[in-house]
Amino acid sequence: MAVPVQFLCRGIRTVGLVLLFYVFSIGITFYNKWLMKGFHYPLFMTLVHLTINFCLSALTRRAMQCWAGKPRIVLSWRDYLRKVAPTALATALDIGLSNWSFLFITISLYTMTKSSAVLFILFFSLIFKLEEPNPFLIVVVLLISSGLFMVTFKSTQFNLEGFIMVLLASFIGGIRWTLTQVLMQKAELGLQNPIDAMYHLQPLMFLSLFPLFLYNEGLSLSSSEKLFRVTELSPLLYSLFTLSIGGLLAFGLGFSEFLLVSRTSSLTLSISGIFKEVCTLFLAATLMGDEMNTVNWLGFVVCLSGISLHVGLKTYYSKNKGPSLRQLSSKSPELELPLLWPNGDKGKESAAEEDEDEEQEITLH
C-alpha cells in the first residue's frame, strides 16, 4: 500500500512542478506582449528584468549559503571574463531580440518561430561535439524546417521585421544554450547550480545589452513621459510596478525550470515544453484573437513532430548507449530545497531515499 502512495505523491509533485513552470513560462510571454502595447522600450524592460534577476539570485545564494553553512562559488576575474562572457553576450542578445520582436508580431507567430531554436541548438551541439551525428537528425531538421515554412506561409498577421528578429534570436539562442551547457558542465568552474550561473551571468548580460539600449532607446526614453518626464508620481509608480512584475516572472521561470529538472528530469522539462507551446497557441487564439490558417496549424504540428522526434532520439540513445555528456548529479545536498520536504528532517531523509538511485543529465531542451 505504501508503494502506490509513494508513486501518487511523486506524480502529484511532478504535475505541480509542471504547472508552476507553465504559469511562469506562459505568463511571461503574455506579459511581454501586453506590456509592449503601451511601453515601447523592450531593451530597457530587459535591463530592468536582468537587474531584478541579479538581486533575487544574490538573495537566493545568500539563503542557500546560510542553510548549507558553506560559501558559494565566486569566479576569478580571469575565468569570469574569458569563460562566462561569451555565454552572457549570447543570452542577452537572445532575450533582448525576443522581447523586441513583440513590438511587431503576434504571440502565435513568435511561439511557432521560436520553436525553430531546436534546429540551431542541434547545429551548434554538433559543432561543439556535444551531440553525436545521427542519420535521424536529418529527418528532425527537415521536419522543423518545413514546419517553419508552413507556419509563415500566407499568414495573415505576418510581419517580416519581427519574424527576422525572432529567427535571429533563435539562431543566437542555439549558441546560447550550447555555451550554457558547456559552462554548467565544467566542473572546475563550479556553476552546476543554475542559481550560481544566473548570479554570474546577469551583470555581463546587462553590460552586453546596455550599448544597444543606448543606441536604440536611450534618447527616446529620456524624453518619454513614461519614466523620466512624468508630471505625476502615480504613472511612474505604475510603470515601475509593471516592469517589476516581469522581473519576478523571469526569475520564477528560471527557478521553476531548475526545480522541474532537479526533482524530475530534463526529459520531463522537454516534453512539458512541447505541450506548453500548444497551450500558448491555444490561449493566444482564444484571448488575443491571433489568426492562423490551416496551413499554419499543420506547419506547427510538423514542427512539433520534429521536436518530439529529437527528444525521443535523445532519450533512446541515452538509455542504450549511455550518456554522451558528463553527468551532473542533481541530488547534491546544496540542491535540496527545504520547502519541498514534507516533514522537516524526516522529509529530507525520505526524499533522499526516494531519489537515491536517480541521476539526471542536464541537457538542452
Sine and cosine of phi, psi and omega as CSV:
sin_phi,cos_phi,sin_psi,cos_psi,sin_omega,cos_omega
0.00,0.00,-0.45,0.89,-0.03,-1.00
-0.95,0.31,-0.53,0.85,-0.04,-1.00
-0.91,0.41,-0.75,0.66,0.05,-1.00
-0.86,0.51,-0.62,0.79,0.03,-1.00
-0.90,0.44,-0.64,0.77,0.01,-1.00
-0.90,0.45,-0.70,0.71,0.02,-1.00
-0.91,0.41,-0.61,0.80,0.02,-1.00
-0.90,0.43,-0.68,0.73,0.02,-1.00
-0.90,0.44,-0.66,0.75,0.01,-1.00
-0.92,0.40,-0.62,0.78,0.04,-1.00
-0.91,0.42,-0.68,0.74,0.03,-1.00
-0.89,0.45,-0.65,0.76,0.02,-1.00
-0.89,0.45,-0.69,0.73,0.00,-1.00
-0.90,0.44,-0.71,0.70,0.02,-1.00
-0.88,0.48,-0.67,0.75,0.02,-1.00
-0.88,0.47,-0.67,0.74,0.01,-1.00
-0.93,0.37,-0.61,0.80,0.04,-1.00
-0.91,0.42,-0.69,0.72,0.03,-1.00
-0.90,0.44,-0.62,0.79,0.05,-1.00
-0.89,0.45,-0.67,0.74,0.06,-1.00
-0.89,0.46,-0.66,0.75,0.02,-1.00
-0.89,0.45,-0.68,0.74,-0.03,-1.00
-0.85,0.52,-0.74,0.67,-0.04,-1.00
-0.96,0.29,-0.66,0.75,-0.07,-1.00
-0.93,0.36,-0.79,0.62,0.02,-1.00
-0.93,0.37,-0.60,0.80,-0.01,-1.00
-0.87,0.50,-0.70,0.72,-0.05,-1.00
-0.95,0.32,-0.48,0.88,0.06,-1.00
-0.91,0.42,-0.76,0.66,0.00,-1.00
-0.95,0.32,-0.54,0.84,0.05,-1.00
-0.89,0.46,-0.72,0.69,-0.02,-1.00
-0.87,0.49,-0.69,0.72,0.00,-1.00
-0.91,0.42,-0.66,0.75,0.01,-1.00
-0.90,0.44,-0.69,0.72,-0.04,-1.00
-0.92,0.39,-0.60,0.80,-0.05,-1.00
-0.93,0.37,-0.26,0.97,0.04,-1.00
-0.93,0.36,-0.52,0.85,-0.03,-1.00
-0.86,-0.51,-0.18,0.98,-0.03,-1.00
-0.79,-0.61,0.99,-0.12,-0.17,-0.99
-1.00,-0.03,0.74,0.67,0.00,-1.00
-0.72,-0.70,0.95,0.32,-0.10,-0.99
-0.91,0.42,-0.56,0.83,-0.02,-1.00
-0.95,0.32,-0.63,0.77,0.08,-1.00
-0.90,0.44,-0.66,0.75,0.06,-1.00
-0.85,0.53,-0.68,0.73,0.00,-1.00
-0.90,0.44,-0.64,0.77,0.03,-1.00
-0.89,0.45,-0.64,0.77,0.05,-1.00
-0.90,0.44,-0.67,0.75,0.01,-1.00
-0.90,0.44,-0.64,0.77,0.03,-1.00
-0.89,0.45,-0.64,0.77,0.03,-1.00
-0.90,0.44,-0.70,0.71,0.02,-1.00
-0.91,0.42,-0.65,0.76,0.03,-1.00
-0.87,0.49,-0.67,0.74,0.01,-1.00
-0.89,0.45,-0.70,0.71,0.00,-1.00
-0.90,0.44,-0.69,0.72,-0.02,-1.00
-0.93,0.36,-0.62,0.78,0.04,-1.00
-0.92,0.38,-0.57,0.82,0.06,-1.00
-0.91,0.42,-0.67,0.74,0.04,-1.00
-0.91,0.41,-0.64,0.77,0.02,-1.00
-0.91,0.42,-0.66,0.75,0.06,-1.00
-0.87,0.49,-0.66,0.75,0.01,-1.00
-0.89,0.46,-0.68,0.74,0.02,-1.00
-0.91,0.42,-0.66,0.75,0.03,-1.00
-0.91,0.42,-0.59,0.80,0.03,-1.00
-0.91,0.41,-0.67,0.74,0.03,-1.00
-0.91,0.41,-0.61,0.80,-0.03,-1.00
-0.95,0.32,-0.72,0.70,-0.06,-1.00
-0.99,0.16,-0.39,0.92,0.01,-1.00
0.97,0.22,0.31,0.95,0.05,-1.00
-0.65,-0.76,0.51,-0.86,-0.10,-0.99
-0.93,0.37,0.47,-0.88,0.06,-1.00
-0.99,0.13,0.33,-0.94,-0.01,-1.00
-0.93,0.36,0.68,-0.73,0.12,-0.99
-0.75,-0.66,0.89,-0.46,-0.07,-1.00
-0.96,0.29,0.46,-0.89,0.13,-0.99
-0.96,0.29,0.35,-0.94,-0.01,-1.00
-0.87,0.48,-0.57,0.82,-0.01,-1.00
-0.89,0.45,-0.78,0.62,0.03,-1.00
-0.92,0.40,-0.59,0.81,-0.05,-1.00
-0.89,0.46,-0.74,0.68,-0.08,-1.00
-0.98,0.19,-0.55,0.83,-0.06,-1.00
-0.99,0.11,-0.58,0.81,-0.16,-0.99
-0.95,-0.31,-0.45,0.90,-0.03,-1.00
-1.00,-0.09,-0.54,0.84,-0.10,-1.00
-0.84,0.54,-0.70,0.71,0.01,-1.00
-0.87,0.50,-0.66,0.75,0.03,-1.00
-0.90,0.43,-0.66,0.75,0.00,-1.00
-0.89,0.45,-0.67,0.75,0.00,-1.00
-0.90,0.45,-0.72,0.69,0.01,-1.00
-0.90,0.43,-0.65,0.76,0.00,-1.00
-0.91,0.41,-0.67,0.74,-0.01,-1.00
-0.89,0.46,-0.69,0.72,-0.01,-1.00
-0.93,0.37,-0.61,0.79,0.03,-1.00
-0.88,0.47,-0.78,0.62,-0.03,-1.00
-0.92,0.38,-0.68,0.74,-0.03,-1.00
-0.88,0.48,-0.74,0.68,0.00,-1.00
-0.92,0.39,-0.59,0.80,0.03,-1.00
-0.89,0.46,-0.73,0.68,0.03,-1.00
-0.91,0.41,-0.61,0.79,0.00,-1.00
-0.88,0.47,-0.60,0.80,-0.08,-1.00
-0.90,0.43,-0.37,0.93,-0.03,-1.00
-0.92,0.39,-0.23,0.97,0.09,-1.00
-0.94,0.33,-0.34,0.94,-0.18,-0.98
-0.86,-0.50,-0.50,0.87,-0.16,-0.99
-0.85,-0.53,0.22,-0.98,0.00,-1.00
-0.99,0.12,0.24,-0.97,0.05,-1.00
-0.89,0.45,-0.60,0.80,-0.03,-1.00
-0.89,0.46,-0.77,0.64,0.00,-1.00
-0.91,0.42,-0.62,0.78,0.04,-1.00
-0.88,0.47,-0.74,0.67,-0.05,-1.00
-0.89,0.46,-0.70,0.71,-0.05,-1.00
-0.94,0.34,-0.64,0.77,0.00,-1.00
-0.94,0.34,-0.63,0.78,-0.01,-1.00
-0.90,0.43,-0.39,0.92,0.04,-1.00
-0.89,0.45,-0.36,0.93,0.01,-1.00
-0.94,0.33,-0.11,0.99,0.02,-1.00
-0.85,0.53,-0.48,0.88,0.02,-1.00
-0.86,0.51,-0.61,0.80,0.04,-1.00
-0.85,0.53,-0.76,0.65,-0.07,-1.00
-0.96,0.29,-0.57,0.82,0.09,-1.00
-0.88,0.48,-0.69,0.73,0.02,-1.00
-0.89,0.45,-0.67,0.74,-0.01,-1.00
-0.88,0.47,-0.76,0.65,-0.03,-1.00
-0.96,0.27,-0.45,0.89,0.08,-1.00
-0.91,0.41,-0.60,0.80,0.06,-1.00
-0.93,0.37,-0.64,0.77,0.01,-1.00
-0.90,0.44,-0.70,0.71,-0.02,-1.00
-0.99,0.11,0.08,1.00,0.03,-1.00
0.86,0.51,0.57,0.82,0.13,-0.99
-1.00,0.02,-0.29,0.96,-0.02,-1.00
-0.82,-0.57,0.69,-0.73,0.03,-1.00
-0.99,0.11,0.70,-0.72,0.03,-1.00
-0.85,0.53,0.62,-0.78,-0.06,-1.00
-0.47,-0.88,0.70,-0.72,-0.02,-1.00
-0.88,0.47,-0.46,0.89,0.01,-1.00
-0.92,0.38,-0.35,0.94,0.00,-1.00
-0.91,0.42,-0.45,0.89,0.06,-1.00
-0.90,0.44,-0.65,0.76,0.04,-1.00
-0.90,0.44,-0.66,0.75,0.04,-1.00
-0.86,0.51,-0.73,0.69,-0.01,-1.00
-0.89,0.46,-0.70,0.72,-0.01,-1.00
-0.91,0.42,-0.66,0.75,0.00,-1.00
-0.90,0.45,-0.74,0.67,-0.05,-1.00
-0.93,0.38,-0.65,0.76,-0.02,-1.00
-0.91,0.42,-0.73,0.68,0.00,-1.00
-0.92,0.39,-0.59,0.81,0.06,-1.00
-0.89,0.45,-0.66,0.76,0.03,-1.00
-0.90,0.43,-0.61,0.79,0.04,-1.00
-0.90,0.43,-0.68,0.73,0.00,-1.00
-0.92,0.39,-0.52,0.85,0.00,-1.00
-0.88,0.47,-0.64,0.77,-0.06,-1.00
-1.00,-0.06,-0.08,1.00,-0.08,-1.00
-0.94,0.34,0.88,-0.47,0.03,-1.00
0.77,0.63,0.61,0.79,0.05,-1.00
-0.95,0.30,0.74,-0.68,-0.06,-1.00
-0.97,0.26,-0.33,0.94,-0.02,-1.00
-0.89,-0.45,0.54,0.84,-0.03,-1.00
-0.98,0.18,0.70,-0.72,0.07,-1.00
-0.76,-0.65,0.88,-0.48,-0.12,-0.99
-0.90,0.45,-0.68,0.73,-0.05,-1.00
-0.89,0.46,-0.72,0.69,0.02,-1.00
-0.92,0.39,-0.61,0.79,0.01,-1.00
-0.89,0.46,-0.68,0.73,0.01,-1.00
-0.90,0.44,-0.62,0.78,0.03,-1.00
-0.88,0.47,-0.71,0.70,-0.01,-1.00
-0.92,0.39,-0.65,0.76,0.01,-1.00
-0.90,0.44,-0.66,0.75,0.05,-1.00
-0.91,0.41,-0.63,0.78,0.06,-1.00
-0.89,0.45,-0.62,0.79,0.03,-1.00
-0.91,0.41,-0.65,0.76,0.04,-1.00
-0.88,0.47,-0.75,0.66,0.03,-1.00
-0.92,0.40,-0.54,0.84,0.06,-1.00
-0.88,0.47,-0.55,0.83,0.08,-1.00
-0.88,0.48,-0.68,0.73,0.07,-1.00
-0.91,0.41,-0.67,0.74,-0.05,-1.00
-0.85,0.52,-0.80,0.60,-0.08,-1.00
-0.95,0.31,-0.50,0.86,0.07,-1.00
-0.92,0.40,-0.73,0.69,0.03,-1.00
-0.91,0.41,-0.58,0.81,0.03,-1.00
-0.89,0.45,-0.66,0.75,0.02,-1.00
-0.90,0.43,-0.70,0.71,0.03,-1.00
-0.87,0.48,-0.68,0.74,-0.04,-1.00
-0.89,0.46,-0.72,0.69,-0.07,-1.00
-0.97,0.24,-0.30,0.95,-0.01,-1.00
-0.99,-0.14,0.06,1.00,0.13,-0.99
-1.00,0.08,0.98,-0.19,-0.10,-1.00
-0.88,0.48,-0.50,0.87,-0.04,-1.00
-0.93,0.36,-0.38,0.92,0.03,-1.00
-0.98,0.18,-0.51,0.86,0.03,-1.00
0.97,0.25,0.46,0.89,-0.02,-1.00
-0.96,-0.27,0.51,0.86,0.00,-1.00
-0.90,0.44,-0.53,0.85,0.03,-1.00
-0.98,0.21,0.85,-0.53,-0.03,-1.00
-0.85,0.52,-0.47,0.88,0.03,-1.00
-0.90,0.43,-0.67,0.74,0.06,-1.00
-0.91,0.42,-0.63,0.78,0.03,-1.00
-0.90,0.43,-0.69,0.72,0.03,-1.00
-0.87,0.49,-0.67,0.74,-0.02,-1.00
-0.87,0.49,-0.65,0.76,-0.04,-1.00
-0.99,0.15,-0.45,0.90,-0.06,-1.00
-0.98,0.18,-0.61,0.80,-0.17,-0.99
-0.84,0.54,-0.73,0.69,-0.02,-1.00
-0.87,0.50,-0.69,0.72,0.02,-1.00
-0.93,0.36,-0.54,0.84,0.08,-1.00
-0.90,0.44,-0.67,0.74,0.03,-1.00
-0.87,0.50,-0.74,0.67,-0.02,-1.00
-0.92,0.40,-0.52,0.85,0.00,-1.00
-0.94,0.34,-0.60,0.80,-0.08,-1.00
-1.00,0.03,-0.34,0.94,-0.10,-1.00
-0.88,0.48,-0.69,0.72,0.03,-1.00
-0.87,0.50,-0.64,0.77,0.02,-1.00
-0.91,0.42,-0.61,0.79,0.06,-1.00
-0.89,0.45,-0.72,0.70,0.01,-1.00
-0.87,0.50,-0.67,0.74,-0.04,-1.00
-0.93,0.36,-0.65,0.76,-0.14,-0.99
-1.00,-0.10,-0.57,0.82,-0.14,-0.99
-0.82,-0.57,-0.21,0.98,-0.13,-0.99
-0.82,0.57,-0.79,0.62,-0.07,-1.00
-0.93,0.37,-0.71,0.70,-0.04,-1.00
-0.92,0.38,-0.57,0.82,0.01,-1.00
-0.94,0.33,-0.60,0.80,-0.01,-1.00
-0.91,0.41,-0.41,0.91,0.03,-1.00
-0.97,-0.25,0.17,0.99,-0.04,-1.00
-1.00,0.08,0.55,-0.84,0.06,-1.00
-0.99,0.12,0.00,1.00,0.02,-1.00
-0.95,0.30,-0.57,0.82,-0.07,-1.00
-0.75,-0.66,-0.91,0.41,-0.23,-0.97
-1.00,0.09,-0.27,0.96,0.00,-1.00
-0.86,-0.52,0.56,0.83,0.01,-1.00
-0.95,0.30,0.58,-0.82,0.03,-1.00
-0.98,-0.18,-0.29,0.96,0.03,-1.00
-0.77,-0.64,0.40,-0.92,-0.06,-1.00
-0.97,0.25,-0.58,0.81,-0.10,-0.99
-0.88,0.48,-0.68,0.74,0.06,-1.00
-0.88,0.47,-0.59,0.81,0.02,-1.00
-0.91,0.42,-0.72,0.70,0.01,-1.00
-0.90,0.44,-0.60,0.80,0.03,-1.00
-0.90,0.43,-0.69,0.72,0.01,-1.00
-0.89,0.46,-0.71,0.71,0.00,-1.00
-0.90,0.43,-0.61,0.79,0.01,-1.00
-0.91,0.41,-0.72,0.70,-0.01,-1.00
-0.92,0.40,-0.59,0.81,0.06,-1.00
-0.92,0.40,-0.61,0.79,-0.01,-1.00
-0.92,0.40,-0.56,0.83,0.03,-1.00
-0.86,0.51,-0.67,0.74,0.02,-1.00
-0.89,0.45,-0.62,0.78,0.04,-1.00
-0.89,0.45,-0.66,0.75,0.03,-1.00
-0.91,0.41,-0.64,0.77,0.04,-1.00
-0.91,0.42,-0.65,0.76,0.00,-1.00
-0.90,0.44,-0.69,0.72,0.03,-1.00
-0.92,0.39,-0.66,0.75,0.02,-1.00
-0.89,0.46,-0.58,0.81,0.03,-1.00
-0.90,0.44,-0.76,0.65,0.01,-1.00
-0.88,0.48,-0.65,0.76,-0.03,-1.00
-0.95,0.32,-0.61,0.80,0.01,-1.00
-0.93,0.36,-0.59,0.81,0.09,-1.00
-0.88,0.47,-0.69,0.73,0.02,-1.00
-0.88,0.47,-0.70,0.71,0.02,-1.00
-0.89,0.46,-0.69,0.73,-0.05,-1.00
-0.90,0.43,-0.68,0.73,0.00,-1.00
-0.94,0.34,-0.68,0.73,-0.09,-1.00
-0.95,0.30,-0.48,0.88,-0.02,-1.00
-0.98,-0.17,-0.22,0.98,0.07,-1.00
-0.80,-0.60,-0.99,-0.11,0.05,-1.00
-0.21,-0.98,0.24,-0.97,0.04,-1.00
-0.93,0.37,-0.46,0.89,0.05,-1.00
-0.90,0.44,-0.65,0.76,0.05,-1.00
-0.86,0.50,-0.67,0.75,0.02,-1.00
-0.91,0.42,-0.64,0.76,-0.01,-1.00
-0.90,0.44,-0.75,0.66,-0.01,-1.00
-0.91,0.41,-0.64,0.77,0.05,-1.00
-0.88,0.48,-0.61,0.79,0.01,-1.00
-0.90,0.45,-0.59,0.81,0.02,-1.00
-0.91,0.42,-0.74,0.67,0.01,-1.00
-0.94,0.35,-0.46,0.89,0.04,-1.00
-0.90,0.44,-0.62,0.78,0.02,-1.00
-0.88,0.47,-0.66,0.75,0.02,-1.00
-0.89,0.45,-0.70,0.71,0.01,-1.00
-0.89,0.46,-0.64,0.76,0.00,-1.00
-0.89,0.46,-0.70,0.71,0.01,-1.00
-0.90,0.43,-0.66,0.75,0.01,-1.00
-0.89,0.45,-0.69,0.72,0.01,-1.00
-0.93,0.38,-0.60,0.80,0.01,-1.00
-0.90,0.43,-0.65,0.76,0.02,-1.00
-0.94,0.34,-0.57,0.82,-0.06,-1.00
-0.99,0.16,-0.73,0.68,-0.12,-0.99
-1.00,-0.02,-0.59,0.80,-0.10,-0.99
-0.98,-0.19,-0.16,0.99,0.00,-1.00
0.96,0.29,0.41,0.91,0.03,-1.00
-0.90,0.43,0.67,-0.75,-0.04,-1.00
-0.96,-0.26,0.73,-0.68,0.04,-1.00
-0.65,-0.76,0.74,-0.68,0.05,-1.00
-1.00,0.06,0.03,-1.00,-0.08,-1.00
-0.89,0.46,-0.64,0.77,0.01,-1.00
-0.90,0.44,-0.63,0.78,0.03,-1.00
-0.89,0.46,-0.70,0.71,0.02,-1.00
-0.90,0.44,-0.67,0.74,0.04,-1.00
-0.89,0.46,-0.63,0.77,0.04,-1.00
-0.88,0.47,-0.63,0.77,0.02,-1.00
-0.92,0.40,-0.63,0.78,0.04,-1.00
-0.89,0.45,-0.68,0.74,0.03,-1.00
-0.89,0.45,-0.67,0.74,0.01,-1.00
-0.89,0.46,-0.70,0.71,0.02,-1.00
-0.91,0.42,-0.53,0.85,0.04,-1.00
-0.90,0.43,-0.65,0.76,0.05,-1.00
-0.90,0.43,-0.67,0.74,0.02,-1.00
-0.91,0.42,-0.68,0.73,0.01,-1.00
-0.89,0.46,-0.65,0.76,0.04,-1.00
-0.88,0.47,-0.66,0.75,0.02,-1.00
-0.88,0.47,-0.71,0.71,0.03,-1.00
-0.89,0.46,-0.68,0.73,0.01,-1.00
-0.89,0.45,-0.66,0.75,0.02,-1.00
-0.90,0.44,-0.67,0.74,0.00,-1.00
-0.89,0.45,-0.63,0.78,0.01,-1.00
-0.92,0.39,-0.68,0.73,-0.04,-1.00
-0.89,0.45,-0.76,0.65,-0.07,-1.00
-0.95,0.30,-0.50,0.87,0.04,-1.00
-0.93,0.36,-0.49,0.87,0.00,-1.00
-0.99,0.12,-0.55,0.83,-0.12,-0.99
-1.00,-0.08,-0.47,0.88,-0.04,-1.00
-0.91,-0.41,-0.06,1.00,-0.04,-1.00
1.00,0.09,0.33,-0.94,-0.05,-1.00
-0.93,0.37,0.68,-0.73,0.03,-1.00
-1.00,0.03,-0.16,0.99,-0.02,-1.00
-0.90,-0.43,0.32,-0.95,0.06,-1.00
-0.91,0.41,0.74,-0.67,-0.06,-1.00
-1.00,0.05,0.51,-0.86,0.08,-1.00
-0.82,-0.58,0.79,-0.61,0.03,-1.00
-0.98,0.19,0.86,-0.51,0.00,-1.00
-1.00,0.04,0.14,0.99,-0.01,-1.00
-0.95,-0.31,0.36,0.93,0.05,-1.00
-0.92,0.40,0.43,-0.90,-0.08,-1.00
-0.82,0.57,-0.57,0.82,-0.08,-1.00
-0.95,0.31,-0.25,0.97,0.03,-1.00
-1.00,-0.07,-0.14,0.99,0.01,-1.00
-0.95,0.31,0.74,-0.67,-0.08,-1.00
-0.93,-0.37,0.86,-0.51,-0.07,-1.00
-0.87,0.49,-0.45,0.89,-0.02,-1.00
-0.92,0.39,-0.33,0.94,-0.02,-1.00
-1.00,-0.03,-0.09,1.00,0.00,-1.00
-1.00,0.04,0.82,-0.58,-0.09,-1.00
-0.94,0.35,-0.58,0.81,-0.09,-1.00
-0.70,-0.72,0.85,0.53,0.08,-1.00
0.87,0.49,-0.76,-0.65,-0.06,-1.00
-0.91,0.41,-0.56,0.83,0.04,-1.00
-0.90,0.44,-0.66,0.75,0.04,-1.00
-0.89,0.45,-0.61,0.79,0.01,-1.00
-0.89,0.45,-0.69,0.73,-0.01,-1.00
-0.91,0.41,-0.68,0.73,-0.01,-1.00
-0.92,0.40,-0.61,0.79,0.04,-1.00
-0.90,0.43,-0.62,0.78,0.01,-1.00
-0.92,0.40,-0.61,0.79,0.02,-1.00
-0.93,0.38,-0.65,0.76,0.00,-1.00
-0.87,0.49,-0.68,0.73,-0.16,-0.99
-0.98,-0.21,0.32,0.95,-0.11,-0.99
-0.87,0.50,-0.65,0.76,-0.09,-1.00
-0.99,-0.15,0.11,0.99,-0.04,-1.00
-1.00,-0.08,0.80,-0.60,0.07,-1.00
-0.64,-0.77,0.89,-0.45,-0.08,-1.00
-0.98,-0.18,0.46,-0.89,0.08,-1.00
-0.99,-0.17,0.82,-0.57,0.03,-1.00
-0.97,0.26,0.93,-0.36,-0.05,-1.00
-0.84,-0.55,0.18,-0.98,0.02,-1.00
-0.98,0.21,0.63,-0.78,0.03,-1.00
-0.89,-0.46,0.00,0.00,0.00,0.00
